[in-house]
Amino acid sequence: MTRSVFLDRDLPEAEAGAEVPVASGVAHHIRVSRIAADEEFDLVDGEGRRLRVVLAASEGPDARQGAERAGPRSGRRRSRTDAAGPLAVRVVDVAHEQTGAPELVLVQALAKADRDEQAIESATEIGVDRVVPWAAARSIAAWPAHKEEKQASRWQALLDSATQQSRRARAPRLEPLARGRRVRETLRDDDLVLVLHEDATEHLADVLESIGSQALGDRVGRIVLVVGPEGGISPEELDGFRSAGARLVLLGPTVLRASSAGPAGLALVQVALGRWRSKASPRR
């Protein structure tokens, strides 16, 4: 079983053997998880740094005795992770995880019934590096200007939670909301932009195979998957993507919802890059 992961964006610099404090909000989650005194878990900063830690001596048996006097506990002996107050951990090991190349970007149109939120959660688990919320012309859901900050904070919380659940050390970066055709401004010259569209004639898997993992890694800075809203991408928006060099691609014979299209596309990309294989496939 993999170690539990807790995201602490205020994680201080530390070396193996050091004792470091845990941010209060993160400490609460650790306490709720009822981590045992000898149980290793990970703290990550969302930028690739991963600390393998155990509870510090001050959180161990001596501190536990006072809690045990209050009443018997059954099962495995636990540390004082359910008590109030600050929490400290001892660092066992430090690792740094780099962003893979190319970077994976999901441009996710706002969608009704929280399907856009389902999409970004799954995309995080699959390995997306950057998420761009898009208020497309035909989006039914909306982020009014006076609620944009609140909605962005909600998306960030979902990305952070999915980062912990999927045991990642790097959290996806959330970009500002792009409105309408201005989504083009989020694209770069070294992007491979792939618009998931039901009227496309090329299949995403075929496009990725024709390029090859070597070329994807060497020539492409980012792979950008674009998912439109329930009402589809407007002709003007499609023209804008095409003028930026985008290719329209098809996932399969069925039409996927906004909640599943992006994650399905990202899974195909991960396989094409060789990241989801026990041994990388031969590069061409």
Backbone torsions as a table, in degrees:
resi	resn	phi	psi	omega
1	MET	NA	134.1	-179.3
2	THR	-72.0	157.0	-179.9
3	ARG	-72.0	148.2	173.4
4	SER	-64.4	149.3	-179.5
5	VAL	-124.8	135.7	176.6
6	PHE	-127.1	130.5	-178.3
7	LEU	-88.6	120.7	179.5
8	ASP	-129.9	98.7	-176.6
9	ARG	-70.6	-12.1	176.6
10	ASP	-100.8	19.9	-177.3
11	LEU	-60.9	122.1	-178.2
12	PRO	-76.5	160.6	173.6
13	GLU	-64.1	139.9	-177.8
14	ALA	-158.5	156.8	174.9
15	GLU	-117.2	166.4	178.5
16	ALA	-57.0	134.3	-179.3
17	GLY	96.9	-16.6	-178.9
18	ALA	-77.6	157.0	175.2
19	GLU	-109.6	127.5	-176.2
20	VAL	-128.2	148.9	176.7
21	PRO	-79.7	157.8	178.5
22	VAL	-113.4	137.1	178.4
23	ALA	-56.2	144.8	-171.6
24	SER	-58.3	-42.1	179.9
25	GLY	-63.9	-39.0	178.2
26	VAL	-69.2	-39.4	178.8
27	ALA	-58.0	-37.5	178.7
28	HIS	-61.7	-44.4	-179.4
29	HIS	-64.8	-36.9	178.2
30	ILE	-64.8	-42.9	179.5
31	ARG	-62.9	-42.9	-180.0
32	VAL	-62.5	-32.8	179.8
33	SER	-74.5	-11.9	177.5
34	ARG	55.8	52.4	176.8
35	ILE	-64.7	134.7	179.5
36	ALA	-79.4	160.7	-175.4
37	ALA	-59.7	-34.3	-176.4
38	ASP	-103.2	11.3	-175.4
39	GLU	-91.5	125.9	177.9
40	GLU	-81.4	143.2	173.6
41	PHE	-147.5	172.3	-175.5
42	ASP	-113.3	141.3	167.3
43	LEU	-112.0	131.1	178.7
44	VAL	-125.2	152.7	-177.8
45	ASP	-102.1	2.9	-179.8
46	GLY	81.4	-6.8	-179.7
47	GLU	-113.2	11.0	176.3
48	GLY	109.4	-7.7	-179.8
49	ARG	-89.2	131.2	-177.8
50	ARG	-127.9	121.2	175.7
51	LEU	-105.6	122.3	171.3
52	ARG	-87.4	123.7	-169.3
53	VAL	-137.0	165.8	166.8
54	VAL	-132.2	163.7	177.8
55	LEU	-62.7	140.4	180.0
56	ALA	-67.9	163.7	-177.3
57	ALA	-54.9	-35.1	-178.3
58	SER	-68.2	-15.1	178.3
59	GLU	-101.7	1.8	-171.3
60	GLY	-95.0	-140.2	-170.4
61	PRO	-56.1	-41.9	-177.6
62	ASP	-63.2	-44.7	179.6
63	ALA	-67.5	-30.4	-177.6
64	ARG	-69.2	-30.6	-175.2
65	GLN	-57.6	-40.8	179.9
66	GLY	-63.1	-39.7	179.7
67	ALA	-68.5	-35.6	-178.2
68	GLU	-69.1	-27.5	179.2
69	ARG	-66.3	-24.6	-177.8
70	ALA	-73.1	-15.8	179.2
71	GLY	164.1	158.9	-178.2
72	PRO	-71.2	151.5	174.3
73	ARG	-122.0	144.8	179.2
74	SER	-103.2	159.9	176.3
75	GLY	77.6	-154.3	-174.7
76	ARG	-63.4	139.4	179.3
77	ARG	-66.9	131.6	-174.7
78	ARG	-113.4	159.1	174.7
79	SER	-88.3	-179.0	-175.9
80	ARG	-82.6	52.9	-179.1
81	THR	-82.4	-7.9	178.2
82	ASP	-105.0	8.8	178.1
83	ALA	-90.8	166.5	179.3
84	ALA	-86.8	172.2	176.7
85	GLY	101.2	177.4	-177.7
86	PRO	-67.5	161.7	-179.0
87	LEU	-133.7	140.4	178.8
88	ALA	-130.0	151.9	179.5
89	VAL	-131.2	157.1	175.0
90	ARG	-105.8	131.0	-175.9
91	VAL	-80.7	126.5	176.7
92	VAL	-94.3	-40.1	-177.4
93	ASP	-156.7	153.7	179.6
94	VAL	-125.6	133.3	177.8
95	ALA	-135.5	153.2	178.1
96	HIS	-124.9	126.8	-179.2
97	GLU	-109.9	128.1	-177.7
98	GLN	-89.0	156.9	174.3
99	THR	-72.7	135.9	177.7
100	GLY	-70.0	156.1	176.9
101	ALA	-119.0	130.4	1.2
102	PRO	-77.2	163.0	176.2
103	GLU	-74.7	145.2	-179.7
104	LEU	-105.4	125.6	-176.0
105	VAL	-122.7	135.3	174.5
106	LEU	-115.9	117.9	170.5
107	VAL	-93.7	106.6	-172.9
108	GLN	-109.7	114.8	176.5
109	ALA	-67.2	145.1	175.8
110	LEU	-62.4	138.8	-176.9
111	ALA	-137.9	156.7	-178.3
112	LYS	-78.0	167.6	174.9
113	ALA	58.5	30.6	176.6
114	ASP	62.1	18.4	-179.7
115	ARG	-68.9	-28.9	176.2
116	ASP	-66.7	-37.5	178.7
117	GLU	-69.1	-39.3	174.9
118	GLN	-59.7	-39.2	-178.2
119	ALA	-63.9	-44.8	-175.8
120	ILE	-74.0	-29.2	174.5
121	GLU	-64.1	-49.4	179.7
122	SER	-65.1	-38.1	179.1
123	ALA	-61.5	-37.5	177.6
124	THR	-64.3	-44.1	178.6
125	GLU	-62.0	-33.3	-177.9
126	ILE	-79.8	-24.8	174.4
127	GLY	123.4	20.7	178.6
128	VAL	-63.7	145.5	-178.8
129	ASP	-100.2	-25.2	-174.8
130	ARG	-150.5	139.4	-179.2
131	VAL	-124.8	130.5	177.9
132	VAL	-116.3	108.9	174.1
133	PRO	-71.0	136.0	-173.0
134	TRP	-128.6	118.5	172.4
135	ALA	-88.6	87.2	-177.2
136	ALA	-73.9	165.0	-176.9
137	ALA	-59.7	-33.8	-176.8
138	ARG	-105.0	15.8	176.5
139	SER	-67.3	130.8	175.7
140	ILE	-79.9	-44.1	175.4
141	ALA	-70.6	155.4	-177.5
142	ALA	-146.5	152.6	170.5
143	TRP	-113.5	91.5	176.6
144	PRO	-56.6	150.0	-175.7
145	ALA	-54.1	-38.4	-176.8
146	HIS	-76.0	-10.4	177.8
147	LYS	-114.5	2.8	-173.8
148	GLU	-61.8	-43.0	-179.6
149	GLU	-63.9	-41.5	179.3
150	LYS	-64.3	-42.2	-180.0
151	GLN	-67.2	-39.0	177.9
152	ALA	-63.8	-40.0	178.0
153	SER	-63.5	-36.6	178.1
154	ARG	-65.3	-44.0	178.1
155	TRP	-63.4	-40.7	179.6
156	GLN	-62.5	-40.7	178.6
157	ALA	-63.2	-38.8	177.9
158	LEU	-65.5	-41.2	178.3
159	LEU	-64.6	-41.3	179.8
160	ASP	-65.2	-43.4	179.8
161	SER	-63.1	-42.9	179.2
162	ALA	-67.8	-30.9	176.2
163	THR	-61.3	-46.8	179.0
164	GLN	-64.8	-45.3	-176.7
165	GLN	-61.3	-37.2	-177.0
166	SER	-90.7	5.6	174.8
167	ARG	65.4	31.9	-179.8
168	ARG	-84.6	150.1	173.0
169	ALA	-94.8	-22.3	178.3
170	ARG	-110.7	123.9	176.0
171	ALA	-88.2	145.6	175.8
172	PRO	-61.2	146.8	175.2
173	ARG	-86.8	132.6	177.2
174	LEU	-97.3	120.0	179.4
175	GLU	-85.9	162.0	176.2
176	PRO	-63.4	155.9	178.1
177	LEU	-58.8	131.9	174.0
178	ALA	-103.4	133.3	-177.5
179	ARG	-110.2	128.6	174.9
180	GLY	55.6	-136.0	-176.8
181	ARG	-71.9	-9.3	178.7
182	ARG	-69.7	-6.7	175.7
183	VAL	-59.8	-24.8	178.2
184	ARG	-60.0	-28.9	-177.9
185	GLU	-68.8	-13.9	178.4
186	THR	-85.4	-7.3	-175.7
187	LEU	-90.9	155.6	-179.6
188	ARG	-123.4	164.9	-177.1
189	ASP	-65.2	-28.8	-177.4
190	ASP	-95.4	17.2	179.0
191	ASP	-84.3	142.1	163.2
192	LEU	-100.7	105.5	-174.5
193	VAL	-98.3	122.7	-177.1
194	LEU	-123.0	111.7	-178.2
195	VAL	-93.7	118.1	178.8
196	LEU	-76.5	115.0	-172.1
197	HIS	-144.3	133.3	-174.9
198	GLU	-68.1	-19.1	-179.9
199	ASP	-94.0	1.9	179.8
200	ALA	-68.0	158.1	178.3
201	THR	-108.0	-21.6	177.9
202	GLU	-90.2	139.4	174.6
203	HIS	-90.0	140.8	-178.5
204	LEU	-56.2	-44.8	-178.3
205	ALA	-60.3	-38.6	179.8
206	ASP	-69.5	-40.1	179.3
207	VAL	-62.3	-45.8	-179.7
208	LEU	-64.7	-40.0	179.9
209	GLU	-66.5	-38.2	-178.8
210	SER	-67.4	-30.8	178.2
211	ILE	-77.4	-41.9	179.2
212	GLY	87.6	147.2	-176.6
213	SER	-63.5	-35.3	-179.9
214	GLN	-63.0	-47.6	-179.6
215	ALA	-66.7	-38.4	178.6
216	LEU	-60.1	-40.6	-178.7
217	GLY	-75.4	-31.5	-173.3
218	ASP	-92.8	-32.9	-171.7
219	ARG	-106.1	-17.3	-173.6
220	VAL	-110.2	126.3	176.8
221	GLY	-79.0	-38.7	-179.2
222	ARG	-144.2	145.2	169.2
223	ILE	-105.3	117.4	-175.0
224	VAL	-110.1	118.2	174.7
225	LEU	-100.5	130.0	-178.3
226	VAL	-111.4	123.9	178.5
227	VAL	-116.0	122.4	-178.5
228	GLY	-85.0	178.4	-179.3
229	PRO	-82.3	179.6	-178.9
230	GLU	-58.3	-35.8	-178.7
231	GLY	-82.0	1.2	178.9
232	GLY	88.9	166.7	177.8
233	ILE	-85.4	132.2	-176.8
234	SER	-67.9	155.2	178.0
235	PRO	-55.5	-38.7	-179.8
236	GLU	-64.9	-40.4	178.4
237	GLU	-68.0	-40.2	177.1
238	LEU	-61.7	-42.0	177.5
239	ASP	-60.5	-38.8	178.9
240	GLY	-64.0	-42.8	177.8
241	PHE	-64.7	-43.0	-179.8
242	ARG	-61.7	-40.5	-179.6
243	SER	-66.4	-20.4	176.9
244	ALA	-90.2	5.8	177.4
245	GLY	89.9	13.2	-178.0
246	ALA	-72.3	154.5	175.2
247	ARG	-115.9	135.7	175.6
248	LEU	-85.1	130.9	-176.4
249	VAL	-133.5	156.4	-179.2
250	LEU	-112.2	141.4	178.2
251	LEU	-83.6	-48.9	-176.2
252	GLY	-168.7	-165.4	-176.0
253	PRO	-77.3	-12.4	-179.3
254	THR	-109.2	158.2	178.0
255	VAL	-93.7	121.8	-178.0
256	LEU	-93.2	151.6	175.5
257	ARG	-73.3	168.2	177.6
258	ALA	-61.2	-26.3	-178.4
259	SER	-75.4	-22.2	-174.5
260	SER	-116.7	-18.2	-176.0
261	ALA	-62.9	-51.3	-179.6
262	GLY	-60.5	-51.1	177.9
263	PRO	-58.5	-39.3	179.1
264	ALA	-63.9	-42.7	178.1
265	GLY	-64.0	-40.9	178.9
266	LEU	-64.3	-36.4	178.1
267	ALA	-62.9	-41.6	177.6
268	LEU	-63.7	-39.4	178.7
269	VAL	-63.8	-44.1	179.7
270	GLN	-60.3	-39.3	178.1
271	VAL	-67.0	-44.0	-179.3
272	ALA	-61.9	-33.6	179.3
273	LEU	-79.3	-8.0	-179.8
274	GLY	81.5	9.6	-176.5
275	ARG	-79.1	-19.4	-178.0
276	TRP	-108.5	36.7	177.8
277	ARG	-126.1	149.7	177.3
278	SER	-66.1	-29.7	174.1
279	LYS	-139.1	131.4	-176.9
280	ALA	-55.8	136.0	178.1
281	SER	-67.6	154.8	-179.6
282	PRO	-56.2	131.6	179.7
283	ARG	-81.9	146.0	-178.4
284	ARG	-118.4	NA	NA
